[in-house]
Amino acid sequence: MLRKLLFRNSTNFQFVFATAGALIGLTALLLSFQLILDVRSFHSSEKELFGPNSVVIQKKVTKLTTVGMNSTEFTPEDIEALRSKEFITDVAPFQSADFKVGISEVPGDGLPHFYADMFFQAIPDRFMDIDVDWSWNENSEYIPIVLPRDFIMIINYGFAQSQGINQISEELLMAARLTIHIDGNGKKTTMMGRVVGFSQKISSILVPESFLEYANGLYSNGNIINPTRVFITTTDDSYGELEQLMEEMNLDISQASIDVAKIKTIITVVIGIFGVAALLIMLLSLMGFVQYSQLMLSKVSYEIRTLIRIGYSVKTIVMTFVVQMTILFGIITVSSITVMTLVNAFVVNTWLNENGIHLEKSGFLPSVILAAVCFGLFITSNYLSVRKTIFKLGRS
């Protein structure tokens, strides 16, 4: 009876507008939040697109470099300058072998006869883009090696055809052993190596840092080798700063890395704008509900005063309003979660799958928690507004 008395003729245009705004705003907010979570768990073959912005940089080779009047090495001052950039979060120079390296097949392991001069480099494990068994010590059976994936492509579709030899599968190359010929500091030795993986991102022949430090200690010619390639990690929205850095330091960065940085910057801005717009809609709908509550209370101010005078407590009347709003906001929240889930499953994911992009589902729990927070914000703000107004009516 109390609820019917207080909420008679309560539906009006402002109520419908506030309800629709809350539903649209909360749905958009949850959808943008869920997209951010899913995008960060991107795991397709282009996983570097949404992973950390790890970029390999090197200095451009110019005419002056060719005649020995310019260097492509990064000096210690260059490395410190990179570390001082606010948009760069990590810096790791490539370590290089200061000795000659040759690789040949192990007879009987299935590889055709070959011998090739190679070079070894190493990077910190945190920059590896594949999961491999990357440990090495002096008692290890073999040296683990990671090759660029382009390397096996060049062998199979260029070198093998031109030389009339059989093409080599990745599985065979990883199963076979390699003989590593090391020559430096007046010493020569051979060791066993094995390919343990192929990198999509790094166009260097990689070995563990522990091996390279050990080998340089024994076979180095004593040269001071400044790095010519450096790994850096940048923030998501750093395309402009990265482009400026290229001009300042005359850097040569792969176009793919530049495109990735550009795409990530655009995606970050677009999703951010979408989220901010959704938040503004939510706040406007919240203000609409507060105004609606005030309007509704003013229409039944006589009834409220009468109920207080005949013995109804202010708390009972306030809770009657709060329960009604809780039911309404509960329906809006559940509806928003349902709509967000359906749109994400049947619109967003369908479009992504049709375009060959596969997102690893991060789960809806964070989005549900966000919806619960918004629900609590709605209830609390309306409770405080209604309570303040009814207390004033009770004292008037």
N, C-alpha and C positions, 0 to 999 in steps of 0.2 A: 504493500500500500504506500509506504514511504517513497519507494523508488518511482512508482507511477505518479505520485503527486509532484515530485521534483523534476521528473523528466518528460512531462507531458508537453507535446508540441515542441520537442527539442530539436527535431531535424530541420535544417535550413541549408541554404546554399553554402554558407561559410563552413558548416560541418562537413558537407560533401567535398568541398574544395580541400579542406585540411586533411580529411581521410585519404583522398586520392593522392595528395601531395606526399603524405607520410608513406603510403604504399609504394609510390614510384621512387621516392627518394631513398627509402631503405633498400628496395630491390636493387637500384643502381649502385648504391654504396656496397652492398654485399657482393654484387657481380664483379665490380672493379677490384674489390679486395680479393675475391677468389681467383680472378685472373692473374693478379700479381703473385699469389701463392703458386698457381699452376705454372706460370711462366718461369719462376725461379727454379722449378724442378724439371726444366726442359732436359730431355735425355736422348734426343734423336742423334743421328750422325752429325748434326750441326750443333752439338751441345755447347760449343764455345760461344754460341750466340747469346745465351742467357747466363753463362757462367761468369766467373771473374774475367775482367777485361785484360787478359794477359797478351801482351804484344811484344814481338821480337823487333828490336830496332837496330839499325846499323847506319853508318854514315855513307853518303853517296860517293861513288867513285867518279871523279871528274878528270878532266884533261891534266890538271895539275897533279892529281894522284898518279896518273900514268907515268909522268916524267919525274916522280919522286919528290915533288915540291909540296905535297899535301899528304896527310895520313888519315886513314879510316879508323884508327885506334881510338878508344875512349880512354882518356887520361883519368887519373884519380880525381882531378878537379871536375871533369865532365860527370863522373859518377856522383860526386857530391852535389853538383848542380841538379841532377835528376832527382836525387833524394829530397832536395829542398822544395820541389814543386808540390803544391798542396793537392793537386789532383792525382798525383802518383802515390800509390799506397805501398808499393813494394818494388825493389830494384835488385836484380841478380845478374851480374856479368857472367857470360859463358866462360868456363875454364877450357883451355886448349892444351893439347899434348905438345910438349917441346921435344919431340923425337919423331923419327920416321915410322910409319905404320904401313904394313902390307897385309893383305888378307888372301888366303888361298883355300881350296877345298881340302877336306880330309878324305883320302882315298877310301872308297867303299861305303861312304855315307850317302851316295846317290846324287851328288852334285857333279856337274861337268867340270872338267879341268879348267881352272882359271887362276890368275894372279892379278891383283889390283892394288895400286897404291891408294891408301885411304888416309883419313884424318879422324882423330877422336876429339870429342868435346864432352863437357859435363855441365849439368845445371842442377840446382837444388831440387830435391824430390818434390817439393810443393808445386813446382811448375810442370810436372809431368802430366800429360793429358790422357794417359792410359795407366791401368793398374797392372803392374808386373812385379815379379820377384826381383827386386833391385838391390839386394844385399851382396856385398863382396868383401872377402878378406884374403889374406895370403894363403889360406888353406882351401879356398874355394876350388871346385872342380873346373869351372870355366868362368870366363868373363861374360856377363850378360850385356847384350848389345841391343839397342833400339834403333831401327832404321826408319827413315822417312818413307811413308807409304808411296810417294812418288818414285822412290828408288826402285822398288820392285816393278812398278809400271814401266819405267824406262828400260829395265833389263828385259822384260817380257815382250814389250811392243816396239822396241827399238834395237837394242844390242843383240838379243837372241835371234831375231829375224835376219839382221844384217850379217851375223856371223854363222848362221846356219846351225845353231845349237838349239836344244830343246828348251821350251819355256819352263819356268820354275814356279810352282805353287807356293803360297805363303806357308802352308802346312809343312811342305818338304823343307823349305828354308829354315823354319823354326825347329824342325826335328833333326836336321843335320848339324854336325859340328863344323867349326871353321878354325883354320890355323892362323894365328895372329903372329906376324913377324915384326919384331920390335928392334930398332936400330938407333942408338943414340949414346952420346958420351963415351964413345969407344967400345960400347958393349952391344952384343946382339943376343937375342933369345927368341924363343917361340913359346906361345901359350895357346891354350884352347879357348875358343869363344863360341857363343851360341846366341842366335837371334831370339829374343824373348817377346818382341812386339814391334808394332809399326805405328809411328806417330803421324797423325793427320796435320798437326800444327807446326812441328819443328822440323826444319829441313837440314838437320845435322845428324851425323852418326854419333849417337850418345852412348856413353859408358858411365858407370857409377862414379860419383865424386871420389869415393874411397879408393877405387882403382887408379884413377888419374893422378891423385895426390901421391900414391905409392909409386907409380911408374915414373912420374916426373922427378921424384926424389932420387931414383936410380939412374934414369936414362936421359935426364934433361941435359942440354948442352950449356946450361947456365945463362940462357938469355932471359931478359926481363920482358915478359909478354903481356902487353896491355890487351884487354879484350877488344875484339872488333864487333861483337854482337852482345846485346844486353836485353834481358827480359825485364819488362816493366808491367806492373798491374795498375790500372787506372780506375777511377770511379765511373759509375754508369753513364753519367751525363757529361762526359769529358771530351766529346768530339771536337769542339772548338779549341780547347786547350791543347789537344793532341796535334791538331793541324798547325797551331801556332808554334808548338815545339819543333815540328818538322822544319819550319822555316828558320827558326832561330839556330838550330844545330845542324842544318843541312842533312836531315835524316832521310833514309830510304826505308819506308815501311810498306809491307805488302798491301796491295789494294784491297784484298779480302779483309784484312784487319781493320783498315779504314772504314770499309763498308759496314763491318760488324759494329764498330764504335758509333757510326752514324745511325744505324738502325736502332741500337740500344738507346741512344739519346732520344730519338723520335718516339720510341715505344714508352720510355720513361715519362716524357712530357705528356703524351696523349693519355696514358692511363692516369697520370697525376691530375690532369685537367678534368678528366671524367670523374675521378674520385672527389675532387674539390666541388665540382658542380653538383654531384649527388649529396655531398655534405651540406651545401647551401640549401638545396631543396628540403633536406631533412630539417634544418634549422628553421626555414620559413614555415614548414608544416607544423613544427613544434610551437612557433609563435602563433600560428593560426588556431591551434587547439587551445592554447592559453587564452587567447582572445575569445574563442568560442565559449570556453568555460565561464569567463567573466560575463559575457553576454547572457548566457543561460542563467547564471546566478542572479543577474540583475532582473531578469524576467520573473523569477520566483522569489524575489527578496521578501515580499509580504508573507508568503508561505513559510519561508525559513524563520522569520521573526516569530510568526505564530507558533511554529513547532517548538522553538526554544522556550517560549513563554509557557507553553502547556507541559513542559517537562522533558522534552527531547534534549539530549546533550549535544554540544557542538561536535564532539568526537564522532557520535553516531551519524550525524548528517554528513560530516566530512568523509567518513568511511563509505557511506552510500555512494557518494560521487566517485571516490577512488576505485571502488569495486567495479562500478560501471565503466570507468575509463580503463581499468585493468583488463576487463573483458574485451573492450574495443581494441586496445593496443596489442593484446595477445593475438587477436584475430589478424591484425595487420602484420604482426611479426611473423606468425606462422605462414601467412599468405606470401609474404616477401621471401621467406626461405624457400617455399615451394616454387614460386615463380623463378627465383634465381637458379635453383637446381634444374628446373626444366629447360630454361634458356641455355644454361651452361652445357647441359647434356645433349639437347636436340638441335641447338642452333650453333653455338660457338664450337663445340667439339666436332659436330658434323662438318662444318666449314673447314676446320683445321685438318681433319682426317682426309677430306677430299683434296686438300692441297699438300698432303704428304707430311704434315707436321703432327707429331705425336707427343702429347703432354702426359707426364706421369702424374697421376692424381695425388694431390697433397692432402685430401680429406676435407670434409666440410666442418669439422669441429671448430677450427679458428673462426670461420664465418658465423657459425651458430653462437659462439661466445660473443662476437662483435654484435650480433643481433640482440643478444641478451643485454649487453651493455646499453645499446640504444633504447631497448625496452625499459630498462631501469631509469635511464635519463628522462624519458617521456613521463613515466609514472611519478618520479620524484619532483620534476618541475611542476606538473599539474597538481600534485598533492600540496606543495608549498603555496601555490597560487590560490587554490580552492580554500585551504585552511585559513590563509590570511584574510580572504574576503568574507568568509562565514564568521570569523571572529569579530570583524568590524560590524557585520550585520547584527550579531548577537549583542553588541554593546550599544547599538544605536536605538 
